[in-house]
Amino acid sequence: MAYDPDRHAGMQRSLSSLTRRPSLKMQRWPRVRDRSYAARVSDIRGRAVPTGSAPEQPSSVFDIAESAAAQTPARLLAAFLAGAGVGVLGGMIGLGGAEFRLPLLIGVFGFAALAAVILNKALSLVVVLTALPARLIAVPFDQVAPHWTVVVNLLAGSLVGAWLGATWATRLRSATLYRVLAVLLAVIAAVLLATHFATIPSPELAGPAQIVVGVIAGVGIGVVAALMGVAGGELLIPTIVLLYGLDIRIAGSLSLAVSLPTMLVAFARYSRDASFVILRRQARFAAVMALGSVTGVLLGGLLLGVVSDLVLVPILAVLLILSAFKIWKHD
């Protein structure tokens, strides 16, 4: 093939133009956020999250109540009245009312399941600490001290159960925890009815058999108390009466001696979870509801026996069942 100078010059010009063309640099594309993720954060926070922006990381405690950061006077007043109301109901049957407070924290005040449990546990701890001096006056220490083995027996199981229950609560999906709480509320309602209206035979155990059953019962009570954020008196008192054959007044004092260390163990486990921050973020709310709860329990204790158990207990059981149904269907 003959050499063509014109063609060779044209090829040189084409190559030259290519080398003079600016190099293509790789564009740095902005990080695209998942739209569904942004939508979920929006649902949790209760406000819109623009697509493409960096939404705040969600957490089980960042719910509608948290986003409304609105610890307004009206909300705080509602917290006091709610705490006082459940305290009166619980005090009228000799309990602290935590099982009635939990549905309100979820259904009325809009806290997520785990946040509600942690708040309920903190409030229950305050109520138990407040009840101790009054209980020591009503039942002197010298009447309770001889039964220290009962406390040790139940604590051997309840401390383990409290740690396990709090661990499970922090690891469960929120939807699953709602279902678990609903089932436990229904169980508490059944226990409430059974202990007031049914005749439950005592197992009449002694020696090693009684100790083993006491530890097993303690584990179960510890798990339930930790999962619900309650003191566990509604389960401890009938257990002490039936398993150890003690008077209900003594059983009430012994239940407090078991509840306090059990609650502290669950509280310590919850403090290791990020959701524990709810107590700091909702400190005023918790303080006001605690004040209402203590006031209500004291008032309810004065009204103890005013309303017949034949009327009051079925009403409370129905309230627990309705609360369980609502929490079960909670989205």
C-alpha positions in Angstrom: 0.0 0.0 0.0 1.5 3.3 -1.1 2.3 6.0 1.5 -0.3 8.8 1.4 1.0 12.0 3.1 -2.4 13.6 3.2 -4.0 10.7 4.9 -1.1 10.4 7.4 -1.5 14.1 8.3 -5.2 13.6 8.9 -4.6 10.7 11.3 -2.0 12.8 13.2 -4.5 15.6 13.6 -7.2 13.2 14.9 -4.8 11.7 17.5 -3.7 15.2 18.5 -7.2 16.3 19.1 -7.8 13.3 21.3 -4.8 14.0 23.5 -5.9 17.6 23.9 -9.3 16.6 25.1 -9.6 17.0 28.9 -9.6 13.7 30.8 -12.8 12.3 32.1 -12.8 12.3 35.8 -14.9 9.9 37.8 -17.8 11.7 39.3 -18.3 11.4 43.0 -22.0 10.6 43.3 -23.8 11.6 46.4 -24.6 8.9 48.8 -28.2 7.8 48.1 -30.2 6.9 51.2 -32.7 4.1 51.1 -36.1 5.7 50.7 -37.7 3.0 52.9 -35.2 3.7 55.6 -36.0 7.4 55.5 -39.7 6.6 55.7 -39.2 4.4 58.7 -37.3 7.1 60.5 -40.0 9.5 59.5 -42.6 7.2 61.1 -40.6 6.9 64.3 -39.8 10.5 64.6 -43.2 11.8 63.6 -41.9 14.2 61.0 -40.8 14.1 57.4 -37.2 13.2 56.4 -36.2 14.6 53.0 -34.9 12.0 50.6 -31.2 12.3 50.1 -30.6 14.0 53.5 -28.9 12.2 56.3 -31.7 11.1 58.7 -30.9 10.6 62.4 -30.3 7.0 63.4 -33.5 5.4 64.7 -33.7 3.8 68.1 -36.4 1.9 70.0 -36.7 4.9 72.4 -37.1 7.5 69.7 -40.8 7.3 69.3 -43.7 9.7 68.9 -43.5 10.7 72.6 -39.8 11.4 72.2 -40.1 13.4 69.0 -42.9 15.5 70.6 -40.1 16.4 73.1 -43.0 18.3 74.2 -42.9 17.7 78.0 -45.6 20.4 78.2 -47.5 21.3 81.3 -50.5 19.4 79.9 -48.5 16.3 79.3 -46.9 16.4 82.7 -50.3 16.9 84.4 -51.6 13.9 82.5 -48.6 11.9 83.7 -49.3 12.8 87.3 -53.0 11.9 87.0 -52.3 8.7 85.2 -49.7 7.7 87.8 -52.1 8.6 90.7 -54.9 6.7 89.1 -53.1 3.4 88.6 -51.6 3.9 92.1 -55.0 4.1 93.7 -56.2 1.0 91.8 -53.2 -1.0 92.7 -53.2 0.3 96.3 -56.8 -0.8 96.8 -55.8 -4.4 96.2 -52.5 -4.2 97.9 -50.3 -3.8 94.8 -48.2 -1.0 93.3 -50.1 -0.7 90.1 -47.3 -1.2 87.6 -49.2 -3.7 85.6 -51.9 -1.0 85.0 -49.3 1.7 84.3 -47.5 -0.1 81.5 -50.5 -0.1 79.0 -50.9 3.7 79.6 -47.2 4.3 78.8 -47.7 2.5 75.5 -51.2 3.3 74.5 -51.8 6.8 75.9 -48.3 8.4 76.1 -47.0 6.7 72.9 -43.8 5.2 74.2 -42.3 2.3 72.3 -42.4 -1.1 74.0 -38.9 -1.3 75.4 -38.9 2.4 76.5 -42.2 1.8 78.3 -40.8 -1.2 80.1 -37.7 0.7 81.3 -39.8 3.7 82.4 -42.2 1.3 84.2 -39.3 -0.4 85.9 -37.8 2.9 87.2 -41.2 4.0 88.5 -41.8 0.6 90.1 -38.5 0.9 91.9 -39.5 4.3 93.3 -42.8 2.9 94.5 -41.2 -0.1 96.2 -38.6 2.1 98.0 -41.4 4.3 99.2 -43.5 1.4 100.4 -40.7 -0.2 102.5 -40.9 2.2 105.5 -44.7 1.9 105.7 -44.5 -1.9 105.4 -42.0 -2.0 108.3 -44.4 0.0 110.4 -47.4 -2.3 109.5 -45.4 -5.5 109.9 -42.4 -5.2 112.3 -39.1 -6.5 111.3 -39.0 -9.1 114.1 -42.0 -10.8 112.5 -40.4 -11.0 109.1 -36.8 -11.9 110.0 -37.5 -15.5 111.0 -38.5 -16.2 107.4 -35.3 -15.0 105.7 -34.8 -18.5 104.1 -37.9 -17.8 102.0 -36.3 -14.6 100.6 -33.0 -16.4 99.9 -34.8 -19.3 98.2 -36.8 -17.1 95.9 -33.9 -14.7 95.2 -31.7 -17.6 94.0 -34.0 -17.9 91.1 -35.4 -14.4 90.6 -32.0 -12.7 90.2 -31.2 -15.0 87.4 -34.6 -14.6 85.9 -34.4 -10.8 86.1 -31.1 -10.8 84.1 -32.5 -13.2 81.5 -35.8 -11.3 81.2 -34.1 -7.9 80.7 -31.6 -9.4 78.2 -34.5 -10.9 76.2 -36.4 -7.6 76.2 -33.4 -5.7 74.8 -32.9 -8.3 72.0 -36.5 -8.9 70.9 -38.0 -7.1 67.9 -40.4 -4.4 69.0 -43.3 -6.2 67.3 -42.5 -9.4 69.2 -42.1 -7.5 72.5 -45.6 -6.0 72.1 -47.0 -9.5 71.7 -45.1 -10.8 74.7 -46.4 -8.0 76.9 -49.9 -8.6 75.8 -49.7 -12.3 76.8 -48.2 -11.4 80.1 -50.9 -8.8 80.9 -53.5 -11.5 80.2 -51.6 -13.9 82.5 -51.6 -11.3 85.3 -55.4 -10.8 84.8 -55.9 -14.6 85.2 -53.6 -14.7 88.3 -55.5 -11.8 89.8 -58.9 -13.6 89.4 -57.5 -16.9 90.6 -55.9 -15.6 93.7 -59.1 -13.7 94.8 -61.9 -16.1 93.8 -60.4 -19.6 93.2 -59.3 -22.0 95.9 -55.8 -23.1 94.9 -54.5 -26.1 96.8 -51.1 -25.8 98.5 -48.5 -28.2 97.1 -47.4 -29.0 100.7 -43.7 -29.4 99.7 -40.8 -29.5 102.2 -37.1 -29.9 102.2 -35.2 -30.1 98.9 -38.4 -30.3 96.8 -39.6 -27.0 98.2 -36.3 -25.4 97.6 -36.2 -26.6 93.9 -39.7 -25.4 93.3 -38.9 -22.1 95.0 -35.9 -21.5 92.7 -37.9 -22.4 89.6 -40.7 -20.1 90.7 -38.2 -17.3 91.3 -36.8 -17.6 87.8 -40.2 -17.3 86.3 -41.2 -14.4 88.4 -37.9 -12.6 87.7 -38.3 -13.0 84.0 -41.9 -11.7 84.0 -41.0 -8.8 86.3 -38.1 -7.8 84.1 -40.1 -8.1 80.8 -43.0 -6.0 82.1 -41.0 -3.5 84.3 -43.0 -4.5 87.4 -42.1 -5.3 91.0 -43.7 -8.8 90.7 -45.8 -8.6 93.9 -48.9 -9.9 92.1 -46.9 -13.2 91.5 -44.7 -13.2 94.6 -47.4 -12.9 97.2 -49.5 -15.9 96.1 -46.3 -17.9 95.6 -45.1 -17.3 99.1 -48.6 -18.0 100.6 -49.1 -21.2 98.7 -45.5 -22.6 98.6 -44.4 -21.7 102.1 -47.8 -21.5 103.9 -47.3 -18.0 105.4 -49.8 -15.4 106.3 -50.6 -12.9 103.6 -49.3 -9.9 105.7 -45.9 -11.6 106.1 -46.0 -12.6 102.5 -46.4 -8.9 101.5 -43.3 -7.8 103.4 -41.3 -10.8 102.1 -42.3 -10.0 98.5 -40.8 -6.5 98.9 -37.6 -8.0 100.2 -37.4 -10.2 97.1 -38.6 -7.5 94.7 -36.0 -4.9 95.5 -32.8 -6.9 94.6 -34.6 -8.5 91.7 -35.5 -5.1 90.2 -32.0 -3.7 90.8 -30.5 -6.6 88.8 -33.0 -6.0 85.9 -32.3 -2.3 86.1 -28.5 -2.9 85.9 -29.0 -5.0 82.8 -31.2 -2.4 81.1 -28.6 0.3 81.9 -26.2 -1.5 79.5 -28.6 -1.0 76.6 -28.9 2.2 74.5 -32.6 2.4 75.2 -31.8 3.3 78.8 -31.3 6.9 77.6 -35.1 7.3 77.8 -34.7 8.0 81.5 -32.5 11.0 80.9 -34.6 12.3 78.0 -37.8 11.9 79.8 -36.6 12.7 83.3 -39.3 15.3 84.1 -42.0 13.0 82.8 -40.7 10.1 84.9 -40.4 12.2 88.0 -43.9 13.6 87.7 -45.4 10.2 87.1 -43.4 8.7 90.0 -44.8 11.4 92.3 -48.3 10.6 91.1 -47.8 6.9 91.5 -46.5 7.2 95.1 -49.4 9.6 95.9 -51.9 7.2 94.4 -50.5 4.1 96.1 -50.7 5.8 99.5 -54.2 7.0 98.9 -55.2 3.5 97.6 -53.8 2.0 100.7 -56.1 4.1 102.8 -59.1 3.0 100.7 -58.1 -0.7 101.0 -61.3 -2.6 101.7 -63.7 0.3 100.9 -64.7 -1.3 97.6 -65.4 -5.0 97.8 -63.0 -7.3 95.9 -66.0 -8.9 94.4 -66.6 -5.7 92.4 -63.1 -4.3 92.1 -61.0 -7.3 91.0 -63.2 -8.3 88.1 -63.1 -4.7 86.8 -59.3 -4.6 87.0 -59.0 -8.0 85.3 -61.2 -6.8 82.5 -59.1 -3.6 82.1 -56.0 -5.8 81.9 -57.6 -8.0 79.2 -58.6 -5.0 77.2 -55.1 -3.5 77.5 -53.6 -6.8 76.4 -55.8 -6.9 73.3 -54.9 -3.4 72.4 -51.2 -3.9 72.9 -51.4 -7.2 70.9 -52.8 -5.2 67.9 -50.3 -2.4 68.4 -48.6 -1.4 65.2 
